[in-house]
Amino acid sequence: MASIVFGATPPLASLLVARVLGFEVAVKYGTPAVDALITAPSGATAAGDAAGAALLATGSSFEASAADMAQWGAVAAVVASRPAEATTAALDKALFGKTFLAGAGTRLTVCDVVLSAALFNAGVRLTAGAGARWQATCDAVLPWAAVQEAVTAVTPAPVKRAAAAATAAASSGAGDKKAGKKAGKKGKGGGGGDPARAAAARKSRPAKIPKAGNLPGLEGHEAGIVTRFPPEPSGYLHIGHVKAIMVNNFYARHYGGKLLVRFDDTNPSKERDEFEGSILDDLVRLGVKPDMVSHTSDHFDLIADYAREMIRAGHAYMDCTPVEEMRRQRGEGIASEYKLPATSVEVNLERFEAMFAGTEDGVRWCLRANMDITDPNKCCRDPVLFRANATPHLRTGTRYKAYPTYDFACPIVDAIEGVTHAMRTTEYRDRDPQYHILQGMLGVRHVNIIEFSRLNFIFTTLSKRKLTWFADNGIVEGWNDPRFPTVQGVLRRGVQVQALQDFIMAQGASKKDVEMEWDKFWAMNKKVVDPIAHRFFGISDEGKVPVVIAGAPEEPEAFSVPLHPKNAEAGTKAMYKASRVFVEGEDAASFVKGEEVTLMRWGNIVIDEVVTGPSGAIEEVRATLNEAGDVKATKLKVCWIPDMPGTLVAELCEFDNLITKAKLEEDDKLEDFVNPVTKAVTRALCEPAARAVSPDQVIQLERRGYFRCDKAFVDDSRPLVLFNVPDGKTKAMSSLSTGLTSRAQAASRDRIVAATTATAAGKAARA
């Protein structure tokens, strides 16, 4: 056992080193005049914080050379009496091309701890340059809270009261009457003016954390919030990732904190540059701007040092059990033949270095955590922490021959990069205890885990393997296909980022995983789209019927119409009256001689004759213009297109779900549930004003629905391409909207019922 006796100034560096290395320490308060006296487990002693920290670090990964220790110990000794700018300048020079102070600068050593503790005691915060980054890293990885608690626990009450009073006096100022009044009010009923008793009283009353919008408030937000989104660059972001992105971004912005995006590049076999670029592009599309972008590979050397320290501390061992056998043993709670104490620390370190170097024998081994192999939570049964992989890495090339697992790297890098709250979906629930166990073994700063449900939709698979199958088999055009649940796919379909955010925030703090119905989302999307969607006319080119109108202008005559009936700021468009126009064949079939019909945005016509051919098909309608007619009195109101140069061809694309089952089970064969027809294209004729429609713009073709422009009109061979945007209604907008999408929407509830019935029947049969 080590012991630390201190006086006026707590030996923070020694306490930090002891805490990180897992020493059992007896901490005692002597007298204010006593300098720190540190006794190592070996019985060796040292006076003073820097010397004591160096003594305790001897033989560990924290140890530094005598020369480095002398250099930075001297800087630490005078840090309180010199300007912060001088310390910043020294650190900027020392840290050039390095992360930490000693040696090659790739690992945290006692030099970093001693200087960090000196800055802490002096109340000095570095605000610029490499020094600020270094201090933030040290703050993130060192267990400050635990050390301060240990000091507080052994400090006599009179000393604490005197320190509290001195701090209060220094912060408020002797002549500040206002501050004095406020302090008096705070003391009332909370300790009678005694700072220690007031603090104890406040601590005894659990504070209610205010909600953050529709989400629960975060504990500890007063100290600053840092969240992170850690994607693996091995695929495209999908709708399931969006919730994690937006929840992390919301909390960071709500509390004035920071959002980190960290690429978890720990598996070079799966990672590609295009995926990383795509993820960054998707963040821009989603309107998310991270405060910092990093990679787990930035910290590979440090993570490897932590792995070695885990071995030295008896928290990890090397294992060469075959993968399938290891999986079986973990499932059955059987210990590996290599589990500690079967092998020595020295042997495990030797095997780790062989694996890390990628030797012929070393590649057989992996590093496992020494946890409880019989833990009811199988994720905590000695998980793998490091494994060999000779695949060249995108960023580090062939420098490394072994890589940490996500489960090992994440708690380390979260602590190093200053993450305060890690948002994780419920699929990680069983891994959360593992995360905290590893942080305890590593001695790194605690990170709060906030759990929320994943965003899932019916008739939608988010499985990377299944989506790859669709792409590889040519069923979709690519990963940005509007039928795909990728971020690029759903945005291309017409999903609005604001609607996504509103939908996710509306879910609140629910931790229950449910399969959401798309029509609820599309209905919310419509609320965003409808106020801004410009209105146009478009009719099916096939089956269109000409209407010859007596009394109409012989030459096309322009008139101005609002682009949006309820939004004057949208502007106007030119429409054209003409003596010959086209209407939908379905509309013409409902015309009756003598009936008055409204041509929307123009006026009324009276049907004089419906001309049919030998087959009974309508060839032409003859009518007379009645502009004075009451448009409110007519039953039929139809869209129309003038027969004139300038009208344009469009392709109206409608989409259905790729799979026919509401939720695919693990043992389902994907090929059995593939929807054979998921796209329908209607050739349409649009009014001349639609030439102004640009890519990504969402418009409404009246009586048909909402559409996102995928390609602007160039000429008849390169038409306007419009993707139908569902509006959440199971009933079609009109008889015209009876293509693929509306049929799918109308049948969706029947499929849900059928799928639910089949699932229930299967469960009953198994029972």
Secondary structure, 3 states (H helix, E strand, C coil): CEEEEECCCCCHHHHHHHHHHCCCEEEEECCCCCCCEEECCCCCEEECHHHHHHHHHCCCCCCCCHHHHHHHHHHHHHHHHCCHHHHHHHHHHHCCCCCCCCCCCCCCCHHHHHHHHHHHHHCCCCCCHHHHHHHHHHHHHCCHHHHHHHHHHHCCHHHHHHHHHHHHHHHHCCCCHHHHHHHHHHHCCCCCCCHHHHHHHHHHCCCCCCCECCECCCCCHHHCCEEEECCCCCCCCEHHHHHHHHHHHHHHHHCCCEEEEEECCCCCCCCCHHHHHHHHHHHHHCCCCCCEEEEHHHHHHHHHHHHHHHHHCCCEEEECCCHHHHHHHHHHCCCCCCCCCCCCHHHHHHHHHHHHHCCCCHHHCEEEECCCCCCCCHHHCCCEEEEECCCCECCCECCCCEEECHHHHHHHHHHHCCCCEEEEEHHHHHHHHHHHHHHHHHCCCCCEEEEECCCEECCCCCCHHHHHHHHHCCCCCCCCCCCCCEHHHHHHHCCCHHHHHHHHHHCCCCCCCCEECHHHHHHHHHHHHCCCCEEECEEECCCCEEEEEECCCCCCEEEEEECCCCCHHHCEEEEEECCEEEECHHHHCCCCCCCEEEECCCEEEEEEEEEECCCCCEEEEEEEEECCCCCCCCCCEECCEECCCCCEEEEEEEECCCECCCCCCCCCCHHHHECCCCEEEEEEEECHHHHHCCCCCEEEECCCEEEEEEECCCECCECEEEEEECCCCCCCCCCCCCCHHHHHHHHHHHHHHHHHHHHHHHHHHHC
